[in-house]
Amino acid sequence: MLAIYTRISKDDKNVEGISLENQQYRGIQLADKLGLKYKVYEDAGKSGELSVELRPKFLALFNDIKSKVITSVYVLNQSRLDRGDLLQFLTIIKFFKDNKIKLYYNEVFQSSSSNPQ
Protein backbone atom coordinates (compact mmCIF):
# COMPACT_ATOMS: atom_id res chain seq x y z
CA MET A 1 0.00 0.00 0.00
CA LEU A 2 1.18 3.51 -0.85
CA ALA A 3 1.15 6.12 1.90
CA ILE A 4 0.46 9.61 0.61
CA TYR A 5 1.94 11.96 3.18
CA THR A 6 0.73 15.54 2.85
CA ARG A 7 1.87 18.37 5.03
CA ILE A 8 1.56 22.10 4.83
CA SER A 9 2.84 24.53 7.40
CA LYS A 10 1.37 27.94 8.05
CA ASP A 11 4.29 29.44 6.11
CA ASP A 12 3.58 27.29 3.02
CA LYS A 13 -0.09 28.26 2.62
CA ASN A 14 0.62 30.85 -0.09
CA VAL A 15 3.08 28.76 -2.12
CA GLU A 16 1.55 27.80 -5.47
CA GLY A 17 1.16 24.07 -6.18
CA ILE A 18 1.77 22.97 -2.61
CA SER A 19 -1.81 22.79 -1.29
CA LEU A 20 -2.86 19.67 0.58
CA GLU A 21 -5.32 18.91 -2.21
CA ASN A 22 -2.60 19.17 -4.86
CA GLN A 23 -0.26 16.91 -2.89
CA GLN A 24 -3.01 14.33 -2.40
CA TYR A 25 -4.08 14.49 -6.06
CA ARG A 26 -0.53 13.82 -7.25
CA GLY A 27 -0.15 10.93 -4.80
CA ILE A 28 -3.40 9.36 -5.99
CA GLN A 29 -2.23 9.69 -9.59
CA LEU A 30 0.95 7.81 -8.66
CA ALA A 31 -0.99 5.10 -6.80
CA ASP A 32 -3.21 4.62 -9.86
CA LYS A 33 -0.18 4.49 -12.15
CA LEU A 34 1.48 1.86 -9.94
CA GLY A 35 -1.75 -0.08 -9.39
CA LEU A 36 -1.49 0.32 -5.61
CA LYS A 37 -4.09 0.98 -2.96
CA TYR A 38 -3.32 4.09 -0.94
CA LYS A 39 -3.85 5.73 2.42
CA VAL A 40 -3.58 9.48 3.00
CA TYR A 41 -1.80 10.90 6.04
CA GLU A 42 -2.38 14.67 6.36
CA ASP A 43 -0.59 16.97 8.80
CA ALA A 44 -2.18 20.37 8.13
CA GLY A 45 -0.51 23.33 9.81
CA LYS A 46 2.48 21.29 11.02
CA SER A 47 6.03 22.45 10.41
CA GLY A 48 8.55 20.06 8.91
CA GLU A 49 10.90 21.18 11.65
CA LEU A 50 8.80 19.28 14.20
CA SER A 51 9.91 15.81 15.24
CA VAL A 52 8.01 12.76 14.03
CA GLU A 53 6.35 12.45 17.43
CA LEU A 54 4.87 15.97 17.18
CA ARG A 55 3.26 15.34 13.79
CA PRO A 56 0.34 12.98 14.57
CA LYS A 57 -0.24 11.65 11.05
CA PHE A 58 3.49 11.24 10.38
CA LEU A 59 3.72 9.20 13.58
CA ALA A 60 0.70 7.13 12.43
CA LEU A 61 2.51 6.56 9.13
CA PHE A 62 5.60 5.31 10.96
CA ASN A 63 3.44 2.96 13.04
CA ASP A 64 1.77 1.60 9.90
CA ILE A 65 5.20 1.03 8.36
CA LYS A 66 6.25 -0.91 11.45
CA SER A 67 3.05 -2.95 11.16
CA LYS A 68 3.82 -3.69 7.48
CA VAL A 69 0.63 -1.96 6.29
CA ILE A 70 2.64 0.47 4.15
CA THR A 71 5.22 -0.57 1.54
CA SER A 72 5.75 2.74 -0.29
CA VAL A 73 5.58 6.44 0.57
CA TYR A 74 4.83 9.42 -1.69
CA VAL A 75 5.61 13.01 -0.76
CA LEU A 76 5.50 16.06 -3.02
CA ASN A 77 9.14 16.83 -2.21
CA GLN A 78 11.79 16.26 0.44
CA SER A 79 10.67 19.26 2.49
CA ARG A 80 7.36 17.50 3.26
CA LEU A 81 9.37 14.95 5.28
CA ASP A 82 11.70 17.34 7.07
CA ARG A 83 12.80 20.93 7.04
CA GLY A 84 16.27 21.91 8.03
CA ASP A 85 17.38 19.14 10.37
CA LEU A 86 19.80 16.92 8.47
CA LEU A 87 20.06 14.36 11.28
CA GLN A 88 16.27 14.01 11.46
CA PHE A 89 16.06 13.66 7.66
CA LEU A 90 18.73 10.96 7.63
CA THR A 91 16.96 9.16 10.49
CA ILE A 92 13.70 9.15 8.49
CA ILE A 93 15.48 7.86 5.36
CA LYS A 94 17.24 5.16 7.40
CA PHE A 95 13.92 4.09 8.93
CA PHE A 96 12.44 3.80 5.41
CA LYS A 97 15.45 1.84 4.18
CA ASP A 98 15.47 -0.49 7.19
CA ASN A 99 11.78 -1.22 6.55
CA LYS A 100 12.27 -1.65 2.78
CA ILE A 101 10.04 1.32 1.99
CA LYS A 102 10.02 2.72 -1.54
CA LEU A 103 10.06 6.51 -1.46
CA TYR A 104 8.60 8.60 -4.27
CA TYR A 105 8.91 12.36 -4.76
CA ASN A 106 6.64 13.82 -7.40
CA GLU A 107 6.29 10.49 -9.22
CA VAL A 108 10.05 10.01 -9.39
CA PHE A 109 11.39 6.85 -7.80
CA GLN A 110 13.95 7.83 -5.15
CA SER A 111 14.76 4.84 -2.98
CA SER A 112 13.80 1.20 -3.01
CA SER A 113 14.00 -2.15 -1.42
CA SER A 114 15.39 -5.01 -3.45
CA ASN A 115 11.88 -5.96 -4.60
CA PRO A 116 10.46 -4.31 -7.71
CA GLN A 117 6.98 -2.59 -7.71
N, C-alpha and C positions, 0 to 999 in steps of 0.2 A: 504494500500500500504506500502511496505517495503522500507525504505530509506537505501541505502548503502552508508555510509559515509567513504570515503577514504581520508587519509591525509598522506603525507610524508614530513618531514622537510629535510633540506639540510644535517643535521647530520645523518639521517636515511638511506640515499641513498645506503650505503654499507652493510646494515643489511639484511642477507638472509631471504627470505620469507615475506618481508614486502613491496615489490613493490606495486605500485598502482594497477597494473594488477592483482597481487595475491589477494590483498584485495577485488577487484571487483569480481574476479572469485569466491571466497569463498562466498561473499554476494549473488551472483546470484545462486549458488548452494543451499543456504539456502532458497531463495525465491522460487525456483523450488520445494524444499522439502515441503515447507509450502503451496504451491499453491497460492502464492501471486504475484501480479504485483510488479515491483520495479522501483525505480528512483535512479540514482547515483549522489552523491554530492562529487566532488573531489576538495580538497584543496592541490594542489601540491606546495611544497616549503614553506609551512606555518607551523610554530612552534605551538605545542600544548600549549605553554605558552601564546600565544596570546589570547586576549579576543574573545568572540563570534563575536563581531562587526568587528573585524579585520580579520576574516576568512570569505570571501564572500560566499562561498558555505555552510558553517556551519550556517551562518545567514539566507541564503535562506532556509535551512532545518528547522530552527526554525520558520520561517514565514509560511512554508508549514504545520508544526505541528499546529500552531495557526489557520490556515485555514481548518484544519481537512483533508488535503490531505494525510497526513502520519499517520499511526497507529502503526508502528513498526520501529525500527532502528537497523541496524547491523553495528558493528565496529569490526575490527580484534581483538582489545584488548582495555583496558581502556585508554591506553596512546594515542589512536587516538582521544579521546574526550578532554583530558586535560593532561598537564604535569606539575606536581609540585605545583599547586595551589589548595589546599584542598577546600578552600571556593568556588572557581570557579567550581570545580568538583561537589561539593554538590549542588550548584545552578543549574547546568545542570541536575543532577539526579532529583532534586525536580521539575524542569520544566517538565521533562518527566513524572514523577509520577502525577503531577497535570493535565497533558493532557492525562493521561491513555495510555502512550506509552509503548509498550513492547520493551525491550532492549535485544539484542542478542550480545554476544561476541563469536566469533569462533564457531557458531552453538550451543552454550550453552545458554539456556534461563536464563536470569539474573533478570529480573524485569517484572512485569506484571500489567495490569489492572485486574479488576474482571472478565472480559470476556475472555473465552478461544479463542485460534487461534491466 
